Amino acid sequence: EHLRQSGALEVVANGPRDLFLITTSAHIAIQSPFVNDGSMTEWLQDLAELTGRRLDPVVPANGGTYRPLNLRWHGVLAEISPKGPALSLRRLVATSGELDGFSISVAQRAELMRVLEQRTPLVICGETGSGKTTLLTALMKESASNERLVILERFPEIQDLSPRWLHLVEKDATPDGVSEYTIDALLQDALRLR
């Protein structure tokens, strides 16, 4: 409910009692629904299960995308966090996938197009929530919407804006013995799918 507020970007928790809403202008302490480490751990594990991820003492940190609420989540258990379980819930921003939606100059746009046309490697970096995935999606749509792309992701975040794009997503091992499927394995499959 906090992420539905205007200007809300993320909810973070450092243990079951320290919950904060991060907005475009402030960090605001909010009431925690968790009574102790156990209740927060159980909630995180339920969320992990809902999104097909594993979060337990063997895999004490994980994250994913919860599409019904358009959220990106990451959780850490007390095994590796002295303050107790921790979490981050970030609202994914749906965009048109258009490069024109970014505040870039004509010269910057021309340089990006040149880099893409020449197939020069491009590194996109920035802080959490700064728009890296949104920019990458817009660049892919602008330069490769008519090409076959095989997209490998740890968590499904890139919008599917072309029927020619194929998404492959890493899967964790499950407690009942189903093997993990790693980015390395996905890369091998992607090379065969080209």
N, C-alpha and C positions, 0 to 999 in steps of 0.2 A: 504494500500500500504506500510506503514512503517513496518508492521510486516512481509513483504516478504523479507526484507533485511537480509543479512547474520548476524547472531549473535543477531537478534532482539528477545526479549522475551515477551515484554509487552508494551502497550501504556496506560498511566494513565493521568487523567485530574483532577485537583483540581479547579473546576470552569471552565467557558467557555474559559478563556484566557490562563490558565496555563496547557499546554499539554506537555508531556514528553515521549520520547521513551527510554525504558530501554533495554539495550543490555547486552551482557555478560561482557562488560568492562566499561560501562558508562551510565549516565542518560543525555539525550540530549534534550534540549528544541526544540520543533517543532511548526510549525505554526498551529494554531487552525482553524478549519473550522467553528467554532461556533461564532456568532456575539454577542450573549447575553445569559442569563440564559434560556430564552424562546426557542431559537433555539436548545440549547443543551438538554433541557428537552423533546422537541418534538422528537428529534433524539433518545434519550434513550427510550421513550415510544414506538416509532415505532419498535425499536429493541426488546423490551420486547414483543410486540404483535407478531412479526415474530417468536419468540421462544416459544410462548404459555404462557408467563408470564404476570404478572400485575405489573405496575409501575405507581402509581398515589398518590395523597395525603393520601389515606387510606392505601396504601402499598408503602411507600416512599423509600424502598430499596429492591432490588431484583437482580437476576442474572440468568444465564442459559448458555446453549451451543448453538452456532449457527453453525450447522454442514456444511452448504455449504462452509463456509470459515474456518472451523475447529478452531473456536474461543470459548473461555470461557469468558463471560462478567459478570460484576457486576456494577450496577448503583445505585446512591443515589441521591435523589432529594433535592432541597433547603430547604424543610420543616425540614430536620434534619441535614443539612450541611451549616453552616454559610457562607462559601465561594461560595455557589451556588452548582449546580449539580456536581457530581463527577462520574468518571467511571474508570474502569479497563478493558482492552481488552488483553487477554492472548492467545497466540497461543497454541493449544493443540498439543502435540508431538505424532505423530503416531509411535508406536513401533511394533516390532514383537511379543511382549508379552512374550519374553523369559527371564528367570532369568539369563541366561548366558550373557545378554547384560549389566549387572551391574558390577561395580568394587567391588566385594566382594571376600574375601578369601575363600579357601576351607572350613576352619573351620566355617566361618560365614554362608556359604551355608548349611553346615551340621546341624548347630544349627537351622536355619530357617526350614529346612526339618523336624527336630525332633519336633519342636514346632507344625508344621502343622500336622504331623502324629499323635501326641498325642492330637490334637484338643485343644491345650492350647490357651486361649485368647491372642491376639497379638495386641498391639497398635502401629500404624505407625504414626509418627508425624514429622513435619518439616515445614520450611517456604514455602510460596507460590511459586510454580514452582519448588520445590526441587525434585519432582518425586514420591510423595507418592502414587498417583493414579496409576502411571506406575508400581511401585513396587507391589502394591496390585494386579493389574491385572496379573503380571507375576507370583506371588505366587499362585493366584487362578488357572491359567493355568497349572502350574507345579503340583499342588496338587489335583485339583478338575475338570479337564477338562472332566472327564468321570462321573461326579456326577451331580445331579440336584442341581443347585444353584438358589435361588431366591434373586436377588440383588435389594435392595431398595436404591434409590438415590433422593436427592433433585433436582439435575440437572444431566442429563445423561452424564456421563463422562467415565465410565468403558467400555472398548472395548468389543464387543461381540465376544469372541474367541471360544465359544463352542455352538453347537446347543442345549445342555442340559441346558444352562443358561437362566433364565427368568428375564428380567428387568422390574421393576415397578418404575414409576417416579411420584413424588409428583406434584400436579397441584394446582395453585392458584384459588381462587374464581374470577369470572369475574364480571365486572360492571353490566352486564345484568342479574345477579342473579344465574348463575351456581355456585354451591357450590364448595368449595375447597376440595381437597383430600390430606390429610396430611400423613406424614410418619407414624403416629400412625395407621391410617386406612390401609395404605399399609402393615404394620406389621401384622395386623389382617388377611388380605387377604393372606399374605405369609404363615402364619401358617396353613391356610386351603388348600393352594396349594401344600404343601409339598408332 
